[in-house]
Amino acid sequence: VCSSGEYGIPQGVWAGMPVRTTAPGTFTVV
């Protein structure tokens, strides 16, 4: 996913992060 600054990863960097699906096609980083 594209980072928004979570886990100290700079914004805009694509990285693997734990996510939770909240609705079809929508997710949040946990």
C-alpha positions as CSV (number, residue, x, y, z in Angstrom):
1,V,0.0,0.0,0.0
2,C,1.1,3.6,-0.4
3,S,2.2,5.0,3.0
4,S,0.6,8.0,4.6
5,G,3.3,8.2,7.2
6,E,2.4,5.1,9.3
7,Y,5.1,3.1,11.1
8,G,7.7,5.8,10.4
9,I,7.6,5.1,6.7
10,P,7.8,8.3,4.6
11,Q,4.6,9.4,2.9
12,G,4.2,8.2,-0.7
13,V,6.5,5.1,-0.3
14,W,4.9,1.8,-1.3
15,A,5.4,-0.8,1.4
16,G,3.8,-3.9,2.9
17,M,1.8,-3.1,6.0
18,P,-0.9,-4.9,8.0
19,V,-4.3,-3.8,6.8
20,R,-7.9,-4.5,7.6
21,T,-10.7,-4.5,5.0
22,T,-13.5,-2.1,6.1
23,A,-15.7,-2.4,3.1
24,P,-15.4,-3.8,-0.4
25,G,-12.5,-1.9,-2.0
26,T,-11.7,0.0,1.2
27,F,-9.0,-0.7,3.9
28,T,-7.3,0.8,6.9
29,V,-3.7,0.3,8.1
30,V,-3.7,-1.3,11.6
